[in-house]
């Protein structure tokens, strides 16, 4: 597995865990352990996205990595959802 694929897998794993925690918290809004887990996953996701974007470019159009000075870098490939070449 390439470094790009490994980082993308980390982003996907933390995003999944964050979404699952949010769904759980919808029904259990006062669960302190779930809130702590959600916050931990949120921070891990932000770190993983930052690491990916520094190495391989933006993951989303609204990402800070989508621009570089006066240039729109979102269009530079490969797209985040494209497989390895």
C-alpha positions in Angstrom: 0.0 0.0 0.0 1.4 3.4 -1.0 1.9 6.3 1.5 -1.0 8.1 -0.3 -3.3 5.1 0.2 -2.3 4.7 3.8 -3.0 8.3 4.6 -6.4 8.2 2.7 -7.3 5.1 4.8 -6.5 7.0 8.0 -8.7 9.9 6.9 -11.5 7.4 6.0 -11.2 5.5 9.3 -11.4 8.6 11.4 -14.2 10.1 9.4 -16.2 6.9 9.8 -15.6 6.8 13.6 -16.5 10.4 13.9 -19.8 9.9 12.0 -20.6 6.8 14.1 -19.9 8.7 17.3 -22.2 11.6 16.2 -25.0 9.2 15.4 -24.6 7.6 18.9 -24.6 11.0 20.5 -27.8 11.9 18.8 -29.5 9.4 21.1 -27.2 9.8 24.1 -26.2 13.5 24.2 -25.0 13.4 27.8 -22.7 10.4 27.5 -19.3 11.8 28.6 -17.3 8.9 27.2 -18.9 9.2 23.8 -18.3 13.0 23.8 -14.6 12.4 24.7 -14.4 9.7 21.9 -16.0 12.1 19.4 -13.6 14.9 20.3 -10.6 12.5 20.0 -11.7 11.3 16.6 -12.4 14.9 15.5 -8.8 15.8 16.4 -7.4 12.7 14.7 -9.4 13.4 11.6 -8.1 17.0 11.4 -4.5 15.7 11.8 -4.9 13.0 9.2 -6.5 15.5 6.7 -3.8 18.0 7.3 -1.0 15.4 6.8 -2.7 14.1 3.6 -3.1 17.6 2.2 0.4 18.6 2.9 1.7 15.6 1.1 -0.8 15.1 -1.7 -3.0 18.2 -2.1 -6.5 19.1 -1.1 -9.2 16.6 -0.2 -12.1 19.1 -0.6 -12.8 22.2 -2.6 -13.2 24.3 0.6 -9.9 23.2 2.0 -7.2 25.7 2.6 -4.9 23.6 0.4 -7.3 24.2 -2.6 -5.5 27.5 -3.2 -1.9 28.5 -3.4 -1.5 32.3 -3.5 -3.4 33.3 -6.6 -3.7 29.9 -8.1 -6.7 27.4 -7.7 -4.8 24.1 -7.0 -7.9 22.0 -6.6 -7.8 21.0 -10.2 -4.3 19.6 -10.0 -4.5 15.8 -10.1 -5.0 13.3 -9.1 -8.4 13.7 -7.6 -8.8 12.4 -4.0 -11.2 9.7 -5.1 -9.1 8.4 -8.0 -7.1 5.3 -7.6 -3.4 5.1 -7.8 -1.9 5.4 -11.2 
